Amino acid sequence: MRFFTIFIIILFLFSCSKGTDIATKEKAAESESTDTQYKKELDEIKKNLKGDVKIKLKKDVKGSYSWEILGKDAQEILKANEILKKRLSE
């Protein structure tokens, strides 16, 4: 009887630990998919802009995004900034 009780307790502990591993993996996969989505959108924005504009996208610890735009043409920099604001606020 003791063996059966110990076996059930051990089985229960292992099943609980696997559930948290699966939840952690799902959260990691979800965050990777959002990061790849933002990178794809950033590449689309870069293709649509004329001139030599460089955009560095940064992700904060809280999950919010910020960016740094460098370039020679001020109009293109402002245009890129507006596009980023629209895309990331959606």
Buried (B, 14 or more C-beta within 10 A) or exposed (E): EEEEEEEEEEEEEEEEEEEEEEEEEEEEEEEEEEEEEBEEBBEEBEEEBEEEBEBEBEEEEEEEBEBEBEBEBEEBBEBBEEBBEEBBEE
